[in-house]
Amino acid sequence: MSTDPDDLELSDAEAEALHNMQLGIEYVYRAYGNLLEFHHELGHAMDRMSNAENRLREAGHEEWADELRDNHLPAGAVSDQWTFELVEEFSTAFLEEVDTFEDEVRDELADGVDHVTERRQKRRLRERAKRDDD
């Protein structure tokens, strides 16, 4: 496999498609990171709510403590799913599949070369920067 992007026989449309897919995958990974952050933040929030349950109970507010314990702490974040389940489903049902698809397209069109547009841009900028006074 050559990493020279100029050795690839790509149409402009193919190169643009690869570039857009690469950017799309990078945004999917960023979204996954945000989902992980959401998972961790909500976990910390639930820990605080559990502490609040204990303090409510200590303060003699059994009814509120029971409601917190029975209705809010065990509830799911989205459609009765806990955030770890959302993370798992996203990573296996979407992230892996779209990542594999992008790999397959890139393997077929660009011999597996990643970041074709950026490699071409790097070469153009470096060639432009060469001086004739050598």
C-alpha positions in Angstrom: 0.0 0.0 0.0 1.4 3.4 -1.0 0.7 6.3 1.2 1.3 8.7 -1.7 -2.1 10.2 -2.4 -1.1 11.2 -5.9 -0.6 7.5 -6.8 -4.3 6.9 -6.2 -6.7 7.0 -9.2 -9.5 8.9 -7.6 -12.1 11.1 -9.2 -12.8 14.4 -7.6 -16.2 13.0 -6.4 -14.5 10.0 -4.9 -11.9 12.1 -3.1 -14.6 14.4 -1.8 -16.7 11.5 -0.6 -13.7 10.0 1.2 -13.0 13.3 2.8 -16.6 13.8 4.0 -16.7 10.2 5.3 -13.5 10.8 7.2 -14.8 14.0 8.8 -18.1 12.3 9.5 -16.3 9.5 11.3 -14.4 12.0 13.4 -17.6 13.7 14.4 -19.1 10.3 15.3 -16.2 9.7 17.6 -16.6 13.1 19.1 -20.3 12.4 19.7 -19.3 9.1 21.3 -17.0 11.1 23.6 -19.8 13.4 24.5 -22.0 10.4 25.2 -19.4 8.9 27.5 -19.2 12.3 29.3 -23.0 12.3 29.7 -22.8 8.8 31.1 -20.2 9.9 33.7 -21.9 13.1 34.6 -25.2 11.4 35.1 -23.6 8.8 37.2 -22.1 11.5 39.5 -25.5 13.2 39.6 -27.1 9.9 40.7 -24.5 9.5 43.4 -25.4 13.0 44.7 -29.1 12.1 44.6 -28.4 9.0 46.6 -26.6 11.1 49.2 -29.6 13.4 49.2 -31.8 10.4 49.9 -29.8 9.6 53.0 -29.8 13.2 54.2 -33.6 13.5 53.7 -34.0 10.3 55.7 -31.7 11.6 58.5 -33.8 14.9 58.5 -37.0 12.9 59.0 -38.4 13.2 55.5 -39.0 9.5 54.9 -41.7 10.1 52.3 -39.4 12.2 50.0 -36.5 9.8 50.7 -38.6 6.9 49.7 -39.9 8.6 46.5 -36.3 9.4 45.5 -35.2 5.8 46.3 -38.2 4.2 44.5 -39.0 6.4 41.6 -36.0 8.5 40.6 -32.8 6.6 41.4 -33.7 3.4 39.6 -35.2 5.2 36.6 -33.6 5.0 33.2 -32.1 8.0 31.6 -33.9 7.5 28.3 -36.8 5.1 27.7 -35.9 3.2 30.9 -32.3 2.6 29.6 -29.4 3.5 31.9 -26.6 5.5 30.3 -24.2 2.5 30.3 -26.8 0.7 28.0 -26.9 3.7 25.7 -23.1 3.8 25.5 -23.0 0.0 24.8 -25.7 0.2 22.1 -24.1 3.3 20.5 -20.7 1.7 20.4 -21.8 -1.7 19.0 -24.8 -0.9 17.0 -23.7 2.3 15.3 -20.0 3.3 15.9 -18.5 -0.1 15.0 -20.8 -0.5 12.0 -20.2 3.0 10.5 -16.4 2.7 11.2 -16.2 -0.6 9.4 -18.2 0.7 6.5 -15.8 3.7 6.2 -12.8 1.3 6.3 -14.3 -0.8 3.5 -15.0 2.2 1.2 -11.5 3.6 1.9 -9.9 0.2 1.3 -11.7 -0.1 -2.1 -11.3 3.4 -3.3 -8.0 4.5 -1.8 -6.1 1.3 -1.1 -6.7 2.0 2.6 -5.0 5.4 2.6 -6.5 7.6 5.3 -6.8 11.4 5.1 -6.2 11.5 1.3 -7.3 15.2 1.0 -5.0 16.2 3.9 -2.1 14.3 2.5 -2.5 16.0 -0.9 -2.8 19.4 0.8 0.3 18.7 2.8 2.3 17.9 -0.3 1.0 21.1 -2.1 1.9 23.3 0.8 5.3 21.9 1.2 6.0 22.1 -2.6 4.8 25.7 -2.6 7.2 26.5 0.3 10.3 25.2 -1.6 12.7 28.0 -2.6 14.3 28.4 -5.9 17.6 29.7 -4.3 19.0 26.2 -3.7 
